[in-house]
């Protein structure tokens, strides 16, 4: 026992440090614009169970992370909220009813997400320890514990960290499944696929991706698929993947409580939600009208809508200009300018070793396959609203980077250059600790100055988290100011909660004189206050909230 404790003490210390950083960040950061939506989805699952609220987002992870809040918060009548079940309209009413209670519930939800982050660290550590040894496990943990992009979302009540943990779990379960015959590995793999599909709609691709990886390994032989005849191996793999697909369908229906499951295509298309949210030309129009779909109605509508949105895109701010839709360069660029020096440096080491050795082990092949597939997926999407949609890449890349550092150490010909690995790993705690608690909006030196970096990307960096800094300034300076709400119902109530009274201004209506706080994203759009630019600001908070001194004659 003492020996094991001594061996794993560094890992426990690293995880405790990460939990401390996450907990402080969860306390410091004001609620972000999306968190009230996730809170309301989760509470609805336990209090009401109205599946109409799960448009574009399945209930699984929201329900899981709001268990503490659902138990600690007195239930309220959600159907009485204005606009229910449309969360865009119902959420401001929910916040208005009792903001302090809602904020406390968000904090409880954040603590649940931190627990998921902890499980992700434990899973990574145990996997690397079992496959490659203690040194690789330590390296992986160092990266995970201090990676700003992961820490940014590991302290927020959203589904991005949940999907990252789910994709990592699926990749690790696939390695275990391919290396170990028997039923138990299949059960773990199926559970991971179910978790992904119920965390985020984009998680549905993990099932087909896993099936492709498994079929390829069955084609080339392996411990699980050891039959001499290739056809028999492929048949065995196909049956097991079909069984996993069936189990996933059952799991989705169970979590959705079989709400309107089995509707025919013609019935779906005439429903109010489908007619309002789906374009006339979508995949459902190409299916037989009488075909029953063995999935909940809202899950089907969400699948089709997300696919259409990914194809059509959203307006986004990238490299200093607004674009009507995203670009394939978006996520690779953000990885280069927002990934930590440790992660990027060790990935360069990985590339060097791959060119030098020209081979990968089975675990590395599987992890790399998931990472490449996810990067390809997000690059095809025209929805570019922050790195969070590519977040599942980071735990996978962390494992590959850690393995590269470990392999570099083990190579006797590279022994004189080991100090490079020490330097790269030393940057990790420096980056994580110096960035805390302002992880969201982090850019590495490749992004340039903070002002320049926020011209590379702004949407998703300015997410409402900096209102505490604005409130601290207003209290210290004892000033009265005006504030433009980026999302209705949250900003002004958060400032009031933090002890600051601000007067609300609306789009295109500046006061005649006074100090005005406006989010940088609003100024970058230019439609609300065309006379104001970032250069006109007399102050700023983390490049996300800008202060303007309005004088008579300035027109919004």
C-alpha positions in Angstrom: 0.0 0.0 0.0 2.8 2.5 1.0 4.7 1.5 -2.1 1.8 2.1 -4.4 1.1 5.4 -2.6 4.7 6.5 -3.1 4.6 5.5 -6.8 1.4 7.4 -7.6 1.9 10.4 -5.2 3.1 12.6 -8.1 -0.1 11.8 -10.0 -2.3 12.5 -7.1 -0.5 15.9 -6.6 -1.0 16.8 -10.2 -4.7 16.0 -10.1 -5.1 17.9 -6.9 -3.5 20.9 -8.5 -5.7 20.7 -11.5 -8.8 20.3 -9.4 -7.7 23.4 -7.4 -7.3 25.4 -10.6 -10.7 24.3 -11.9 -12.4 25.0 -8.7 -11.0 28.5 -8.4 -11.9 29.2 -12.0 -15.4 27.9 -11.5 -15.8 30.3 -8.6 -14.2 33.3 -10.4 -15.8 33.1 -13.8 -19.3 34.7 -14.2 -21.9 32.4 -15.8 -21.3 32.2 -19.5 -24.0 32.9 -22.0 -24.7 29.2 -22.7 -24.7 27.8 -19.2 -28.2 28.8 -18.2 -29.5 26.9 -21.2 -27.7 23.7 -20.1 -28.9 24.2 -16.5 -32.5 24.5 -17.6 -32.2 21.4 -19.9 -30.8 19.4 -17.0 -33.4 20.6 -14.4 -36.2 20.0 -16.9 -35.1 16.3 -17.1 -35.6 15.7 -13.4 -38.4 18.1 -12.6 -40.7 17.9 -15.7 -39.3 15.6 -18.4 -40.6 17.7 -21.3 -38.6 16.3 -24.2 -39.5 19.2 -26.4 -36.7 21.2 -24.6 -34.0 19.0 -26.1 -33.9 20.5 -29.5 -30.3 20.3 -30.9 -28.9 18.9 -27.7 -29.7 15.5 -26.1 -30.4 15.4 -22.4 -27.8 12.9 -21.2 -24.8 15.0 -20.0 -27.0 17.9 -18.9 -29.1 15.6 -16.8 -26.0 14.0 -15.3 -24.3 17.3 -14.3 -27.4 18.9 -12.9 -28.2 16.1 -10.4 -26.7 18.1 -7.5 -28.6 21.2 -8.5 -31.8 19.2 -9.0 -31.5 17.8 -5.5 -30.5 21.1 -3.8 -32.9 23.5 -5.7 -36.6 23.6 -4.9 -38.5 22.4 -8.0 -40.4 25.1 -9.9 -43.1 25.1 -12.6 -41.1 25.3 -15.8 -44.2 25.3 -18.0 -45.1 28.7 -16.5 -42.0 30.3 -18.0 -42.7 32.6 -20.9 -41.9 30.9 -24.2 -41.5 27.4 -22.8 -40.2 25.0 -24.2 -38.2 27.3 -26.4 -35.1 27.8 -24.2 -34.1 31.0 -25.9 -37.2 32.7 -24.6 -37.7 30.6 -21.4 -34.2 31.0 -20.0 -34.4 34.8 -19.4 -37.7 34.3 -17.5 -36.0 31.5 -15.5 -33.1 33.8 -14.5 -35.5 36.6 -13.6 -37.5 34.4 -11.2 -34.6 33.9 -8.9 -31.1 34.7 -10.2 -29.2 33.9 -7.0 -30.8 30.4 -6.9 -30.0 29.9 -10.6 -26.5 31.0 -10.2 -25.9 28.7 -7.3 -27.3 25.9 -9.4 -24.9 26.7 -12.1 -22.0 26.5 -9.6 -23.2 23.1 -8.5 -23.3 22.0 -12.1 -19.8 23.2 -12.6 -18.6 21.1 -9.7 -20.1 18.1 -11.4 -18.2 18.9 -14.6 -15.0 19.1 -12.6 -15.7 15.6 -11.3 -16.0 14.4 -14.9 -12.7 16.2 -15.7 -11.1 14.3 -12.7 -12.5 11.0 -14.1 -11.0 11.9 -17.5 -7.6 12.4 -15.9 -7.8 9.1 -14.0 -8.8 7.3 -17.2 -5.9 8.7 -19.1 -3.4 8.0 -16.3 -4.5 4.4 -15.9 -4.6 3.8 -19.7 -1.1 5.1 -20.3 0.2 3.3 -17.2 -1.2 0.0 -18.4 -0.1 0.4 -22.0 3.2 2.3 -21.9 4.3 2.6 -18.3 4.6 5.1 -15.5 6.6 7.8 -17.2 4.2 8.1 -20.1 1.3 8.3 -17.6 3.0 11.1 -15.8 3.6 13.0 -19.0 0.0 12.7 -20.1 -1.2 13.9 -16.8 1.1 16.9 -16.8 -0.5 18.0 -20.1 -4.1 17.3 -19.1 -3.7 19.1 -15.8 -2.4 22.3 -17.2 -3.8 22.6 -20.8 -5.7 26.0 -20.9 -8.2 25.0 -23.5 -9.3 22.0 -21.5 -9.3 23.8 -18.2 -11.4 26.6 -19.8 -14.3 24.2 -20.5 -13.6 21.8 -17.6 -15.0 24.5 -15.2 -18.2 25.3 -17.2 -21.6 23.8 -17.2 -21.7 22.9 -20.9 -21.5 19.6 -22.8 -18.1 20.3 -24.5 -16.0 18.7 -21.8 -18.4 15.9 -21.5 -18.1 15.0 -25.2 -14.3 15.3 -24.9 -14.3 12.7 -22.0 -16.7 10.5 -24.0 -14.6 10.5 -27.2 -11.5 9.7 -25.1 -13.4 6.9 -23.4 -14.5 5.5 -26.7 -11.0 5.6 -28.1 -9.5 3.9 -25.0 -12.4 1.4 -24.9 -11.7 0.5 -28.6 -8.1 -0.2 -27.8 -9.1 -2.4 -24.9 -11.8 -4.1 -27.1 -9.3 -4.9 -29.9 -6.7 -6.2 -27.5 -8.9 -8.3 -25.2 -11.4 -11.0 -26.3 -14.6 -11.4 -24.3 -17.9 -9.7 -23.5 -16.7 -7.1 -20.9 -14.6 -5.0 -23.4 -17.6 -4.9 -25.8 -19.9 -3.6 -23.0 -17.4 -0.9 -22.1 -17.1 0.1 -25.8 -20.9 0.2 -26.2 -21.3 2.3 -23.0 -18.8 4.8 -24.3 -20.6 5.1 -27.7 -24.0 5.6 -25.9 -22.4 8.3 -23.6 -21.2 10.2 -26.7 -24.5 10.0 -28.5 -26.4 11.3 -25.5 -24.0 14.1 -24.6 -24.0 16.1 -27.9 -25.6 15.5 -31.3 -22.2 15.5 -32.9 -21.3 12.5 -30.7 -23.4 10.3 -33.0 -20.4 10.0 -35.4 -18.5 8.0 -32.8 -20.5 4.9 -33.5 -19.7 4.8 -37.2 -16.1 5.8 -36.6 -15.7 3.0 -34.1 -17.2 0.5 -36.5 -14.7 1.6 -39.2 -11.8 1.2 -36.9 -13.0 -2.3 -35.7 -13.6 -3.5 -39.3 -10.2 -2.4 -40.4 -8.6 -4.3 -37.5 -10.7 -7.3 -38.2 -9.5 -7.2 -41.8 -5.9 -7.3 -40.8 -6.2 -9.8 -37.9 -5.7 -9.3 -34.2 -6.2 -10.8 -30.7 -10.0 -10.3 -30.8 -10.4 -11.4 -34.4 -8.1 -14.4 -34.7 -10.0 -16.6 -37.1 -7.9 -17.8 -40.1 -10.5 -16.8 -42.7 -10.9 -13.1 -43.3 -14.6 -13.4 -44.1 -15.3 -15.0 -40.7 -13.4 -12.2 -38.9 -15.3 -9.5 -40.8 -18.7 -11.3 -40.1 -17.8 -11.5 -36.4 -16.9 -7.8 -36.3 -20.0 -6.8 -38.2 -22.3 -8.7 -35.8 -20.7 -7.2 -32.8 -20.9 -3.6 -34.2 -24.6 -4.2 -35.2 -25.3 -5.3 -31.6 -23.6 -2.2 -30.3 -25.7 -0.1 -32.7 -28.9 -1.7 -31.4 -27.9 -1.2 -27.8 -27.2 2.5 -28.6 -30.6 2.9 -30.2 -32.2 1.3 -27.1 -30.1 3.6 -24.8 -31.2 6.7 -26.7 -34.8 5.8 -26.5 -34.6 4.9 -22.8 -33.0 8.3 -21.9 -35.6 10.1 -24.0 -38.3 8.0 -22.3 -39.4 6.7 -25.7 -40.9 10.1 -26.4 -42.6 9.8 -29.8 -40.4 7.0 -30.9 -41.2 5.2 -34.1 -42.9 8.0 -35.9 -43.1 7.6 -39.7 -41.3 10.0 -41.9 -44.6 11.6 -43.2 -45.6 12.2 -39.5 -42.3 13.8 -38.6 -42.4 16.2 -41.5 -45.8 17.7 -40.6 -44.9 18.3 -37.0 -44.6 22.0 -36.0 -41.0 21.7 -34.9 -39.9 20.0 -38.1 -41.7 22.4 -40.4 -40.3 25.4 -38.6 -36.7 24.3 -38.0 -35.9 22.0 -41.0 -35.3 23.2 -44.5 -37.5 21.9 -47.3 -34.7 19.8 -48.8 -33.3 17.5 -46.2 -32.5 13.8 -45.8 -36.0 13.0 -44.5 -37.6 14.2 -47.8 -35.5 11.5 -49.6 -36.8 8.6 -47.4 -40.0 6.6 -48.0 -42.9 8.5 -46.3 -44.1 5.4 -44.5 -40.7 4.5 -43.0 -40.8 4.4 -39.2 -37.8 5.9 -37.5 -36.8 3.9 -34.4 -35.6 7.1 -32.6 -37.3 9.7 -30.5 -38.9 12.5 -32.6 -36.8 15.3 -31.1 -33.6 13.4 -31.6 -34.4 12.9 -35.3 -35.2 16.6 -35.7 -32.0 17.5 -33.9 -29.9 15.2 -36.1 -31.2 16.6 -39.3 -31.0 20.2 -38.1 -27.4 20.0 -36.9 -26.4 18.4 -40.2 -28.1 21.2 -42.2 -26.6 23.9 -40.0 -23.1 22.4 -40.3 -23.5 22.5 -44.1 -25.0 26.0 -44.2 -22.8 27.5 -41.5 -23.0 30.6 -39.3 -21.6 34.0 -39.4 -18.2 34.0 -37.7 -15.3 36.3 -37.0 -12.0 34.9 -38.1 -8.6 36.6 -38.8 -10.0 40.1 -38.5 -13.1 39.8 -40.7 -16.7 38.6 -40.5 -17.5 35.6 -42.7 -21.0 34.3 -43.6 -19.8 30.8 -42.9 -16.8 28.9 -41.5 -13.7 27.8 -43.2 -11.7 24.5 -43.0 -8.7 26.6 -41.8 -10.5 27.7 -38.7 -9.8 24.8 -36.2 -6.2 24.0 -37.3 -5.4 27.7 -37.0 -6.9 27.8 -33.5 -5.0 24.7 -32.4 -1.8 26.4 -33.5 -2.5 29.6 -31.6 -4.4 28.3 -28.6 -2.7 25.0 -27.9 -0.2 25.1 -25.1 3.6 25.2 -25.9 3.9 21.9 -24.2 1.3 20.1 -26.3 2.4 21.6 -29.6 6.1 21.0 -28.8 5.5 17.3 -28.0 3.4 16.9 -31.1 6.4 18.1 -33.1 8.4 15.5 -31.3 5.8 12.9 -32.2 6.0 13.8 -35.9 9.8 13.6 -35.8 9.7 10.1 -34.2 7.0 9.0 -36.7 9.2 10.0 -39.6 12.2 8.4 -38.0 10.6 5.1 -37.1 7.8 4.9 -39.7 5.5 2.8 -37.5 2.9 3.0 -34.7 1.7 0.6 -32.1 -1.9 -0.5 -32.2 -2.9 1.8 -29.3 -1.3 4.8 -31.0 -2.9 3.9 -34.3 -6.4 3.8 -32.7 -5.9 7.1 -30.7 -4.5 8.8 -33.9 -7.4 7.5 -36.0 -10.0 9.1 -33.6 -8.0 12.4 -33.5 -7.6 12.6 -37.3 -11.3 11.7 -37.8 -12.5 14.3 -35.4 -10.3 17.0 -36.9 -11.6 16.1 -40.4 -15.2 16.2 -39.1 -14.9 19.7 -37.6 -13.0 21.0 -40.6 -16.0 20.1 -42.8 -18.4 22.0 -40.6 -19.2 25.6 -41.5 -20.1 26.4 -37.9 -17.0 28.1 -36.4 -17.9 29.4 -32.9 -14.8 28.8 -30.9 -12.4 25.9 -30.4 -14.9 24.1 -28.1 -16.4 22.0 -31.0 -12.9 20.6 -31.6 -12.2 20.1 -27.9 -12.4 16.3 -28.1 -9.1 16.5 -30.0 -7.1 17.6 -27.0 -7.3 14.5 -24.7 -6.4 12.3 -27.7 -3.5 14.6 -28.7 -2.3 14.7 -25.1 -1.9 11.0 -25.1 0.0 11.0 -28.4 2.2 13.8 -27.2 2.9 12.1 -23.9 3.8 8.8 -25.7 6.1 10.8 -28.0 7.9 12.3 -25.0 8.2 8.8 -23.4 9.5 7.3 -26.6 12.0 10.1 -27.0 13.3 9.4 -23.5 13.6 5.6 -24.2 15.7 6.2 -27.4 19.3 5.8 -26.4 20.5 7.7 -29.5 18.4 10.7 -28.4 19.7 10.8 -24.8 21.7 14.0 -25.2 18.5 15.8 -26.2 16.4 14.7 -23.3 16.6 18.2 -21.7 14.2 19.3 -24.5 11.5 17.1 -23.1 12.1 18.5 -19.6 11.8 22.1 -20.9 8.6 21.4 -22.8 7.0 19.7 -19.8 8.2 22.5 -17.5 6.2 25.0 -19.6 3.0 23.1 -18.8 2.5 24.2 -15.1 3.9 27.7 -15.9 1.3 28.1 -18.7 -1.6 26.7 -16.6 -0.9 28.6 -13.4 -0.1 31.9 -15.0 -3.2 31.7 -17.2 -5.6 30.9 -14.3 -8.4 31.7 -13.8 -8.8 33.3 -17.3 -8.4 30.1 -19.3 -11.2 31.0 -21.7 -9.7 33.3 -24.3 -6.1 32.0 -23.9 -3.7 32.4 -26.8 -0.1 31.2 -26.9 2.8 33.4 -28.2 2.1 32.3 -31.8 -1.1 34.4 -31.6 0.8 37.6 -30.9 -0.4 40.2 -28.5 -3.7 39.7 -26.8 -5.3 42.4 -29.0 -4.0 40.8 -32.2 -4.9 37.3 -31.0 -8.5 38.3 -30.6 -8.6 39.3 -34.2 -7.8 35.7 -35.1 -10.9 34.5 -33.2 -13.4 36.3 -31.0 -16.6 34.3 -31.1 -16.4 31.9 -28.2 -13.6 33.7 -26.4 -15.9 36.6 -25.3 -18.5 34.4 -23.5 -19.6 36.6 -20.6 -17.0 35.1 -18.2 -15.3 38.5 -17.5 -18.1 40.3 -15.8 -16.5 39.9 -12.4 -13.5 41.9 -13.6 -15.9 44.6 -14.9 -17.7 44.7 -11.6 -14.5 44.9 -9.5 -13.4 47.9 -11.5 -16.8 49.6 -11.2 -16.8 49.1 -7.4 -13.2 50.3 -7.0 -13.7 53.4 -9.1 -17.2 54.0 -7.7 -18.6 54.8 -11.1 -22.0 54.6 -12.7 -22.1 53.1 -16.1 -24.2 51.8 -18.9 -24.1 48.1 -20.1 -25.2 46.5 -23.3 -26.4 43.0 -22.8 -24.9 40.5 -25.3 -27.5 37.9 -24.4 -30.7 39.2 -22.7 -31.4 38.3 -19.1 -27.9 37.5 -17.8 -25.3 40.3 -17.8 -27.3 43.0 -15.9 -28.4 40.4 -13.3 -24.8 39.2 -12.9 -23.5 42.7 -12.4 -26.3 43.4 -9.8 -25.4 40.1 -8.0 -21.8 41.3 -7.9 -22.8 44.6 -6.3 -22.9 46.9 -9.3 -25.9 48.8 -10.6 -25.7 49.5 -14.3 -28.2 51.1 -16.7 -29.2 49.0 -19.7 -28.7 50.3 -23.2 -30.1 48.6 -26.3 -28.7 48.2 -29.8 -28.1 51.6 -31.6 -29.2 53.6 -28.6 -26.2 55.1 -26.8 -26.6 57.5 -23.9 -25.8 61.2 -24.5 -22.9 61.0 -22.1 -21.4 58.5 -19.7 -19.2 55.3 -19.4 -20.5 52.4 -21.5 -19.4 48.7 -21.3 -20.0 46.7 -24.5 -18.8 43.2 -25.4 -16.1 43.1 -28.0 -18.1 40.7 -30.2 -20.9 43.3 -30.5 -18.4 46.0 -31.4 -16.7 43.7 -34.0 -20.0 43.1 -35.7 -20.5 46.8 -36.2 -24.2 46.7 -36.7 -25.3 47.9 -33.3 -22.9 50.7 -32.7 -21.2 51.5 -36.0 -19.6 54.7 -34.7 -17.6 52.8 -32.1 -14.5 50.8 -32.8 -12.1 48.8 -30.6 -9.5 51.6 -30.9 -12.0 54.1 -29.3 -12.2 52.1 -26.1 -10.8 53.8 -23.0 -10.4 50.5 -21.2 -10.9 46.8 -21.7 -11.2 43.6 -19.6 -9.3 40.6 -21.1 -10.0 42.0 -24.6 -13.6 40.8 -24.2 -15.4 43.7 -22.6 -14.6 47.2 -23.9 -15.3 50.5 -22.0 -16.2 53.7 -24.0 -16.5 57.2 -22.7 -19.5 58.7 -24.6 -19.5 62.4 -25.1 -22.3 64.6 -26.5 -22.6 64.3 -30.2 -21.6 60.6 -30.5 -24.3 58.7 -32.3 -24.8 55.0 -31.8 
